[in-house]
Amino acid sequence: METYDALVIGSGHNGLAAAALLSDAGLRVAILERSDRIGGATVSERDRWPGYTISAASYVCSLLDPWLIERLDLRAHGYDAYRKDPASFTPLLDGRSLLLGADEGKNAEEIARFDPADIAGFAAFDREATALGSALFERFADMEPRFDRFDAQVRAALEGSVAALVERHVRTPVLQATLATDGLIGTYRGPFDAGTGYVLAHHYAGRAFGVQGAWGFVRGGMGAISQALLSAAQARGARAFTDANVTRFLLDGDRVVGAVTADGREFRAHAVLSNAHPVTTFRDLLGEEHLDDATKGALARWQSVGPALKLNLALGELPNFSARPGTTLQPHHRATIHVAPDLAFLQRAHDDARRTGESEEPMLECFMQTPTDPSLAPPGKHILSIFAQYFPADRPGGWDTARRDAAAAKIVAQLARYAPNIPNVIEARQLMVASDLEERFGLIGGHIFHGELLPGQIFERRFGVRSPIAGLYLCGSGTHPGGCVSGFPGRRAAQAVLADRVLA
């Protein structure tokens, strides 16, 4: 039996952040990871395809807490992120396309080709979305989050639909759809559904590059974040154990005092922090018999049906888009590539999945980091990372091999309508449906946020970092402020542990 001041169950980025902060405060900390590698869903794979480094699950960065970066000096531990610019590229089947980035003049030229009136509308949208994101960021570290602290106008925008938000400012269909995707990623809702305004604002909340709402890449892949956090924690004395699959918590009366792994090892600690999904934490590791009625009810109501499929492709050359031809590197290859021509298309993709179990024409959000970080692939090769919706976890009949292959083929065929060379230059693929995300990363229902980021599951309505059981804390995305690679849940949990030690 080993004894520590704190145990962290799971080595996702939030667990690592908590471990590093607790170690920084002088606590003896152990990290227990069930798999053979550190990082959870924030991981870089170097052993799947020779010469490639794959950001298998999470793939872009924006919300990583600037305070955390500075406090733990993550740059000294290998963290190096850079802004993604251009920001978005949306090709159309009629040969037109929309490319948006940091250059206001170029944005105006792109938008004017569709509707000059939308130049001012786009600027107005950006101001509102940025202000909403900033308002959220200011509340992300709150130890007692309260949604009613926002004024009525902000709450209305957050509780409304992303379609209403974009339609208020712009009228070009492709521009509306491009902007609306940030309100849908990871969310099993359509653009006209209430609450998707919050999801959009959440994706505008990041300040990792000193620019509100900007997104970027991490040099070396997303696993570099986990490795930097691990290095920072270990430099402060934390110990990390892989292949340490926790099967249950140890209890002493009504207090959690440790954890037991599948191979029978016991670890004891004054505080146990779970980076796992709330369902895993409470039902599997603790047991519902130890929960109060309020927590049981919250678990029963918790929405955690993931709508996403992740497809990573190794390409022999860059996509050759009909709207912007060529396989030599061009600005649009560095951007987020959307297949989303209008809001009606996005709503159909959602509605089809609700009706039949998957989208007939899915919404696609694609990234290639290799044009800006060629170290991730062999010379001349590229990784196309595709986040596709909607392929929900609760598909009738599940996701057998035939359905998985058919979904991948559908996505490739859809991309080929815009970039005809893609099917012939695919050299390898990695496909993960919701059940794969659950099995590999512990994402119950395959939900990348540990549960929907919608009214009823945000701010004080997410699970608290202090559980109803003494000694047990939650440090994962099931707590405020929720998903994306931010570190805020880990920071808040560490602060709660330290505050409780002072009071004890």
C-alpha positions as CSV (number, residue, x, y, z in Angstrom):
1,M,0.0,0.0,0.0
2,E,1.3,3.5,-0.9
3,T,0.2,6.7,0.8
4,Y,0.0,10.2,-0.7
5,D,-1.6,13.5,0.1
6,A,-3.6,13.3,-3.1
7,L,-4.4,10.8,-5.8
8,V,-5.5,11.9,-9.3
9,I,-7.5,9.2,-11.1
10,G,-6.9,9.6,-14.9
11,S,-4.2,11.5,-16.7
12,G,-6.2,13.7,-19.0
13,H,-5.0,17.3,-19.2
14,N,-7.3,18.4,-16.3
15,G,-6.0,15.6,-14.0
16,L,-2.4,16.5,-14.9
17,A,-3.1,20.2,-14.3
18,A,-4.6,19.4,-10.8
19,A,-1.6,17.1,-10.0
20,A,0.9,19.8,-11.0
21,L,-0.8,22.5,-9.0
22,L,-1.1,20.3,-5.9
23,S,2.5,19.3,-6.2
24,D,3.4,23.0,-6.6
25,A,1.8,23.5,-3.3
26,G,4.0,20.9,-1.7
27,L,1.6,17.9,-1.6
28,R,2.8,14.4,-2.4
29,V,0.7,13.4,-5.4
30,A,0.3,10.2,-7.4
31,I,-1.4,10.0,-10.9
32,L,-3.1,6.7,-11.7
33,E,-3.7,6.1,-15.5
34,R,-5.5,3.0,-16.7
35,S,-3.9,2.9,-20.1
36,D,-0.2,2.6,-21.1
37,R,0.2,6.2,-22.0
38,I,-0.3,9.6,-20.4
39,G,-2.7,12.2,-21.7
40,G,-6.2,10.8,-22.0
41,A,-7.9,12.4,-25.1
42,T,-5.1,15.0,-25.3
43,V,-2.6,12.7,-26.8
44,S,-0.1,12.4,-29.7
45,E,0.3,8.9,-31.3
46,R,3.7,8.1,-32.8
47,D,3.3,4.4,-33.1
48,R,0.3,3.9,-35.5
49,W,1.8,4.9,-38.8
50,P,5.6,5.0,-39.3
51,G,6.8,8.6,-39.5
52,Y,3.5,10.2,-38.4
53,T,2.5,11.9,-35.2
54,I,-1.3,11.9,-34.8
55,S,-3.4,14.1,-32.5
56,A,-5.8,11.2,-32.2
57,A,-8.7,12.8,-30.4
58,S,-8.4,16.5,-29.5
59,Y,-6.7,18.4,-32.3
60,V,-6.7,22.2,-31.8
61,C,-6.1,24.6,-28.9
62,S,-7.6,27.9,-27.7
63,L,-9.0,27.6,-24.2
64,L,-5.9,26.5,-22.4
65,D,-5.8,28.6,-19.3
66,P,-3.2,31.4,-19.7
67,W,-2.8,31.5,-15.9
68,L,-2.0,27.8,-15.9
69,I,0.6,28.2,-18.7
70,E,2.4,30.9,-16.7
71,R,2.0,29.4,-13.2
72,L,3.5,26.1,-14.2
73,D,5.9,27.6,-16.8
74,L,4.6,25.1,-19.4
75,R,6.7,26.7,-22.1
76,A,9.8,25.6,-20.3
77,H,8.4,22.1,-20.3
78,G,7.8,21.9,-24.0
79,Y,4.5,23.7,-24.6
80,D,4.6,25.7,-27.9
81,A,1.4,26.7,-29.5
82,Y,0.8,29.0,-32.5
83,R,-2.2,30.6,-34.0
84,K,-4.1,29.0,-36.9
85,D,-4.5,31.5,-39.7
86,P,-6.5,31.6,-41.9
87,A,-9.2,30.5,-39.6
88,S,-11.8,28.9,-41.8
89,F,-12.3,27.7,-45.4
90,T,-15.7,26.6,-46.7
91,P,-15.8,25.4,-50.3
92,L,-19.0,25.1,-52.3
93,L,-20.0,22.8,-55.0
94,D,-20.6,25.6,-57.5
95,G,-16.9,26.5,-57.4
96,R,-17.1,29.4,-55.0
97,S,-15.6,29.4,-51.5
98,L,-15.1,31.5,-48.4
99,L,-11.8,32.0,-46.7
100,L,-11.6,33.9,-43.4
101,G,-8.7,34.8,-41.2
102,A,-7.1,37.5,-39.1
103,D,-6.8,40.0,-42.0
104,E,-9.9,42.2,-42.0
105,G,-9.2,43.5,-45.5
106,K,-9.0,40.0,-47.0
107,N,-12.1,39.0,-45.1
108,A,-14.0,41.9,-46.6
109,E,-12.9,40.9,-50.1
110,E,-14.0,37.3,-49.5
111,I,-17.4,38.3,-48.1
112,A,-18.0,41.0,-50.8
113,R,-18.0,38.3,-53.4
114,F,-21.2,37.0,-51.9
115,D,-22.8,40.1,-50.4
116,P,-21.0,43.4,-49.6
117,A,-23.6,44.2,-46.9
118,D,-22.4,41.3,-44.9
119,I,-19.0,42.9,-44.4
120,A,-20.4,45.1,-41.6
121,G,-22.6,42.3,-40.4
122,F,-19.7,39.9,-40.0
123,A,-17.8,42.5,-38.0
124,A,-20.9,43.0,-35.8
125,F,-21.2,39.2,-35.3
126,D,-17.5,39.0,-34.4
127,R,-17.9,41.7,-31.8
128,E,-20.9,40.0,-30.2
129,A,-19.4,36.5,-30.3
130,T,-16.1,37.8,-28.9
131,A,-17.9,39.7,-26.1
132,L,-19.8,36.6,-25.2
133,G,-16.7,34.5,-25.2
134,S,-14.9,37.1,-23.0
135,A,-17.8,37.1,-20.5
136,L,-17.6,33.4,-20.2
137,F,-13.8,33.4,-19.8
138,E,-14.1,35.8,-16.9
139,R,-16.3,33.2,-15.0
140,F,-14.4,30.0,-15.9
141,A,-12.2,30.0,-12.8
142,D,-15.1,30.8,-10.4
143,M,-15.2,28.5,-7.5
144,E,-19.0,29.1,-7.1
145,P,-20.2,29.5,-10.7
146,R,-23.6,31.1,-11.2
147,F,-25.3,31.6,-14.6
148,D,-27.5,34.3,-13.2
149,R,-24.5,36.6,-12.7
150,F,-24.8,37.4,-16.4
151,D,-27.2,40.2,-17.3
152,A,-30.4,39.4,-19.1
153,Q,-29.2,40.3,-22.6
154,V,-26.2,38.0,-22.3
155,R,-28.2,35.1,-20.8
156,A,-30.7,35.4,-23.7
157,A,-28.0,35.1,-26.3
158,L,-26.4,32.1,-24.5
159,E,-29.7,30.4,-24.1
160,G,-30.8,31.0,-27.7
161,S,-29.9,29.3,-30.9
162,V,-26.7,29.8,-32.8
163,A,-28.8,30.3,-35.9
164,A,-30.6,33.2,-34.4
165,L,-27.3,34.8,-33.4
166,V,-25.8,34.5,-36.9
167,E,-29.0,35.4,-38.8
168,R,-29.2,38.6,-36.7
169,H,-26.0,39.8,-38.3
170,V,-25.4,38.2,-41.7
171,R,-27.5,36.8,-44.5
172,T,-25.1,35.0,-46.9
173,P,-25.9,31.2,-46.4
174,V,-22.3,30.0,-46.5
175,L,-21.2,32.7,-44.1
176,Q,-24.0,31.8,-41.7
177,A,-23.2,28.1,-41.8
178,T,-19.4,28.7,-41.3
179,L,-20.1,30.8,-38.2
180,A,-22.7,28.5,-36.8
181,T,-20.5,25.4,-36.7
182,D,-18.8,26.7,-33.5
183,G,-22.2,26.3,-31.9
184,L,-22.6,22.7,-32.9
185,I,-19.2,21.0,-32.5
186,G,-19.5,18.1,-30.0
187,T,-23.2,18.9,-29.4
188,Y,-26.2,16.7,-30.3
189,R,-28.3,19.7,-31.4
190,G,-29.1,21.5,-34.6
191,P,-28.4,25.1,-35.4
192,F,-32.0,26.2,-34.6
193,D,-32.0,24.5,-31.2
194,A,-31.9,26.5,-28.0
195,G,-28.7,26.6,-26.1
196,T,-26.4,26.4,-29.1
197,G,-25.6,30.1,-28.6
198,Y,-23.8,29.0,-25.4
199,V,-21.8,26.4,-27.3
200,L,-20.6,29.1,-29.8
201,A,-19.6,31.5,-27.0
202,H,-17.7,28.7,-25.3
203,H,-15.7,28.2,-28.4
204,Y,-14.9,32.0,-28.4
205,A,-13.8,32.0,-24.8
206,G,-10.1,31.1,-25.3
207,R,-7.2,33.5,-24.8
208,A,-4.3,31.1,-25.2
209,F,-2.7,33.3,-27.9
210,G,-3.6,36.7,-26.3
211,V,-6.4,37.1,-28.8
212,Q,-10.0,36.5,-27.6
213,G,-11.5,33.5,-29.5
214,A,-8.4,32.6,-31.6
215,W,-7.6,29.0,-32.2
216,G,-4.3,27.3,-33.0
217,F,-2.2,24.3,-33.1
218,V,0.3,22.9,-30.6
219,R,3.7,22.1,-32.0
220,G,4.3,18.4,-31.9
221,G,0.6,17.6,-31.7
222,M,-1.9,17.9,-28.8
223,G,0.0,15.4,-26.7
224,A,2.6,18.0,-26.2
225,I,0.2,19.7,-23.7
226,S,-0.1,16.6,-21.7
227,Q,3.6,16.0,-21.7
228,A,4.3,19.6,-20.6
229,L,1.8,19.2,-17.7
230,L,3.3,15.8,-16.8
231,S,6.8,17.3,-16.9
232,A,5.7,20.2,-14.7
233,A,4.0,17.9,-12.2
234,Q,7.0,15.5,-12.0
235,A,9.4,18.4,-11.6
236,R,7.5,19.3,-8.5
237,G,7.6,15.7,-7.2
238,A,4.4,14.0,-8.5
239,R,4.6,10.4,-9.5
240,A,2.7,8.9,-12.5
241,F,1.6,5.3,-12.8
242,T,0.4,3.9,-16.2
243,D,-1.4,0.6,-16.5
244,A,-3.0,1.5,-13.2
245,N,-6.7,0.8,-13.8
246,V,-8.7,2.0,-10.8
247,T,-11.7,-0.3,-10.2
248,R,-13.1,1.2,-7.0
249,F,-12.5,3.8,-4.3
250,L,-11.5,2.9,-0.8
251,L,-13.9,4.1,1.9
252,D,-13.5,4.6,5.6
253,G,-17.0,5.1,6.8
254,D,-18.4,8.0,4.8
255,R,-15.1,9.2,3.4
256,V,-13.1,8.2,0.3
257,V,-9.6,7.5,1.5
258,G,-8.0,5.9,-1.6
259,A,-8.3,3.7,-4.6
260,V,-7.7,0.1,-5.7
261,T,-6.4,-0.9,-9.1
262,A,-7.4,-4.0,-11.1
263,D,-4.2,-5.8,-10.2
264,G,-4.9,-5.3,-6.5
265,R,-2.7,-2.4,-5.6
266,E,-4.0,0.0,-2.9
267,F,-3.2,3.7,-2.9
268,R,-4.4,5.8,0.0
269,A,-4.6,9.6,0.2
270,H,-6.3,12.4,2.1
271,A,-7.9,13.6,-1.1
272,V,-8.9,11.7,-4.3
273,L,-9.5,13.6,-7.5
274,S,-11.3,11.9,-10.3
275,N,-10.6,13.1,-13.9
276,A,-13.1,10.5,-15.1
277,H,-16.6,11.1,-16.4
278,P,-19.1,11.7,-13.5
279,V,-21.0,8.5,-14.4
280,T,-17.7,6.5,-14.1
281,T,-16.8,8.3,-10.9
282,F,-20.0,7.9,-9.1
283,R,-21.6,4.7,-10.5
284,D,-18.6,2.6,-11.3
285,L,-15.9,3.6,-8.8
286,L,-17.9,4.8,-5.8
287,G,-21.3,3.0,-6.1
288,E,-24.7,4.8,-6.1
289,E,-25.5,3.4,-2.7
290,H,-23.1,6.0,-1.3
291,L,-24.8,8.9,-3.1
292,D,-27.5,11.3,-2.0
293,D,-30.8,11.6,-3.9
294,A,-29.8,14.9,-5.5
295,T,-26.7,13.4,-7.1
296,K,-28.5,10.3,-8.2
297,G,-31.1,12.5,-9.9
298,A,-28.4,14.5,-11.6
299,L,-26.8,11.4,-13.0
300,A,-30.1,10.1,-14.2
301,R,-30.8,13.3,-16.1
302,W,-27.3,13.9,-17.4
303,Q,-27.2,14.1,-21.2
304,S,-24.0,12.5,-22.5
305,V,-24.9,11.1,-25.9
306,G,-22.0,12.0,-28.2
307,P,-22.8,12.9,-31.8
308,A,-19.3,12.8,-33.3
309,L,-17.1,10.6,-35.3
310,K,-13.4,11.2,-35.7
311,L,-11.6,10.1,-38.8
312,N,-7.8,10.7,-39.3
313,L,-6.4,10.1,-42.8
314,A,-2.8,9.9,-43.9
315,L,-2.6,11.6,-47.3
316,G,0.0,11.3,-50.0
317,E,-0.6,14.9,-51.1
318,L,-2.7,17.9,-50.1
319,P,-6.4,18.0,-51.0
320,N,-7.0,19.5,-54.4
321,F,-10.2,21.6,-54.0
322,S,-12.1,22.3,-57.1
323,A,-12.9,25.8,-55.7
324,R,-9.2,26.6,-55.2
325,P,-7.3,24.1,-57.3
326,G,-3.8,22.8,-56.7
327,T,-1.9,20.4,-54.5
328,T,0.9,22.9,-53.7
329,L,0.5,24.5,-50.3
330,Q,-2.0,27.4,-50.3
331,P,-3.5,29.5,-47.5
332,H,-6.7,27.5,-47.4
333,H,-4.8,24.3,-46.6
334,R,-3.9,25.8,-43.2
335,A,-7.4,26.7,-42.2
336,T,-10.3,24.7,-40.7
337,I,-12.1,23.2,-43.7
338,H,-15.8,23.1,-43.4
339,V,-18.4,21.1,-45.3
340,A,-21.4,23.2,-44.3
341,P,-23.0,25.2,-47.2
342,D,-25.9,26.6,-45.3
343,L,-27.9,26.4,-42.1
344,A,-30.6,24.1,-43.6
345,F,-27.8,21.6,-44.5
346,L,-26.7,21.6,-40.8
347,Q,-30.2,21.2,-39.5
348,R,-30.8,18.3,-41.9
349,A,-27.6,16.6,-40.8
350,H,-28.9,16.7,-37.2
351,D,-32.5,15.8,-38.0
352,D,-31.4,12.8,-40.2
353,A,-29.5,11.4,-37.2
354,R,-32.4,11.8,-34.9
355,R,-34.6,10.0,-37.4
356,T,-32.4,7.2,-38.7
357,G,-29.3,7.1,-36.5
358,E,-26.8,9.1,-38.7
359,S,-26.6,12.0,-41.1
360,E,-27.1,11.4,-44.7
361,E,-24.8,14.3,-45.5
362,P,-22.8,15.0,-42.3
363,M,-21.3,18.3,-41.2
364,L,-17.6,18.0,-41.5
365,E,-14.9,20.1,-39.7
366,C,-11.4,19.2,-41.0
367,F,-7.9,20.2,-40.0
368,M,-4.4,19.8,-41.3
369,Q,-1.6,20.7,-39.0
370,T,1.1,19.2,-41.2
371,P,1.3,22.3,-43.6
372,T,2.5,24.3,-40.6
373,D,4.3,21.6,-38.7
374,P,5.9,19.2,-41.2
375,S,7.5,17.2,-38.4
376,L,4.2,15.4,-37.9
377,A,4.4,13.5,-41.2
378,P,7.0,12.1,-43.6
379,P,8.2,14.5,-46.3
380,G,5.4,15.4,-48.7
381,K,2.8,13.6,-46.6
382,H,-0.1,15.0,-44.6
383,I,-2.7,14.2,-41.9
384,L,-6.3,15.2,-42.5
385,S,-8.2,15.2,-39.2
386,I,-12.0,15.0,-39.7
387,F,-14.6,15.7,-37.0
388,A,-17.9,14.5,-38.4
389,Q,-21.5,15.0,-37.2
390,Y,-23.9,13.5,-36.7
391,F,-23.0,9.8,-35.9
392,P,-24.5,9.5,-32.4
393,A,-23.6,6.9,-29.8
394,D,-27.3,5.8,-29.5
395,R,-27.6,4.7,-33.1
396,P,-30.2,1.9,-33.3
397,G,-28.2,-1.4,-33.7
398,G,-24.9,0.2,-32.6
399,W,-21.8,0.6,-34.7
400,D,-20.6,-2.7,-36.1
401,T,-17.7,-3.0,-38.5
402,A,-19.9,-2.7,-41.6
403,R,-21.6,0.5,-40.3
404,R,-18.3,2.0,-39.3
405,D,-16.8,1.3,-42.7
406,A,-19.9,2.7,-44.4
407,A,-19.7,5.9,-42.4
408,A,-16.0,6.4,-43.3
409,A,-16.8,5.8,-46.9
410,K,-19.6,8.3,-46.8
411,I,-17.4,11.0,-45.3
412,V,-14.6,10.4,-47.9
413,A,-17.2,10.4,-50.7
414,Q,-18.6,13.7,-49.4
415,L,-15.1,15.3,-49.3
416,A,-14.4,14.0,-52.8
417,R,-17.2,16.2,-54.1
418,Y,-15.1,19.2,-53.1
419,A,-11.6,17.8,-53.4
420,P,-11.8,14.9,-56.0
421,N,-8.2,13.7,-55.4
422,I,-8.8,12.7,-51.8
423,P,-10.0,9.0,-52.3
424,N,-6.9,8.2,-54.4
425,V,-4.3,9.7,-52.0
426,I,-5.5,8.1,-48.7
427,E,-2.6,5.9,-47.5
428,A,-4.0,5.0,-44.0
429,R,-6.9,5.8,-41.8
430,Q,-7.9,5.8,-38.1
431,L,-11.6,5.8,-37.4
432,M,-13.2,6.3,-34.0
433,V,-17.0,6.3,-33.5
434,A,-18.6,7.2,-30.2
435,S,-18.2,3.7,-28.7
436,D,-14.4,3.8,-29.5
437,L,-14.1,7.2,-27.8
438,E,-15.8,5.7,-24.8
439,E,-13.7,2.6,-24.7
440,R,-10.4,4.2,-25.3
441,F,-10.7,7.6,-23.5
442,G,-13.5,6.9,-21.0
443,L,-15.8,9.4,-22.7
444,I,-19.2,8.0,-21.6
445,G,-21.5,8.0,-24.7
446,G,-18.5,9.2,-26.7
447,H,-19.3,12.8,-25.6
448,I,-16.1,14.9,-25.9
449,F,-17.3,17.3,-23.2
450,H,-18.3,14.7,-20.5
451,G,-21.9,15.8,-21.2
452,E,-23.7,18.4,-23.2
453,L,-22.7,22.1,-22.7
454,L,-26.3,23.3,-22.8
455,P,-28.6,25.1,-20.4
456,G,-29.3,22.7,-17.6
457,Q,-25.7,21.4,-17.7
458,I,-23.6,24.5,-17.5
459,F,-22.3,26.6,-14.6
460,E,-23.9,25.6,-11.3
461,R,-25.8,22.8,-13.1
462,R,-22.6,20.9,-13.9
463,F,-21.2,18.6,-11.2
464,G,-19.3,20.4,-8.4
465,V,-15.6,19.8,-7.9
466,R,-16.5,18.9,-4.3
467,S,-18.5,15.7,-4.4
468,P,-21.2,14.8,-1.9
469,I,-18.7,12.3,-0.4
470,A,-15.9,13.6,1.8
471,G,-12.4,13.2,0.4
472,L,-13.6,12.9,-3.2
473,Y,-13.3,15.6,-5.8
474,L,-14.0,15.9,-9.5
475,C,-11.4,17.5,-11.7
476,G,-12.7,16.6,-15.2
477,S,-14.9,18.2,-17.8
478,G,-18.1,17.1,-16.1
479,T,-17.5,20.1,-13.8
480,H,-17.5,23.8,-14.6
481,P,-16.6,25.2,-17.2
482,G,-16.9,21.9,-19.1
483,G,-15.1,20.6,-22.2
484,C,-12.3,21.6,-24.5
485,V,-8.7,21.5,-23.5
486,S,-8.7,24.3,-20.9
487,G,-7.3,23.0,-17.6
488,F,-9.9,25.1,-15.7
489,P,-11.6,22.0,-14.1
490,G,-8.3,20.8,-12.8
491,R,-7.3,24.2,-11.5
492,R,-10.6,24.6,-9.7
493,A,-10.4,21.1,-8.1
494,A,-6.8,21.7,-6.9
495,Q,-7.9,25.0,-5.4
496,A,-10.8,23.2,-3.6
497,V,-8.4,20.6,-2.2
498,L,-6.0,23.2,-0.9
499,A,-8.8,25.3,0.6
500,D,-10.2,22.3,2.4
501,R,-6.8,21.3,3.8
502,V,-6.5,24.8,5.3
503,L,-9.9,24.5,6.9
504,A,-9.4,20.9,8.2
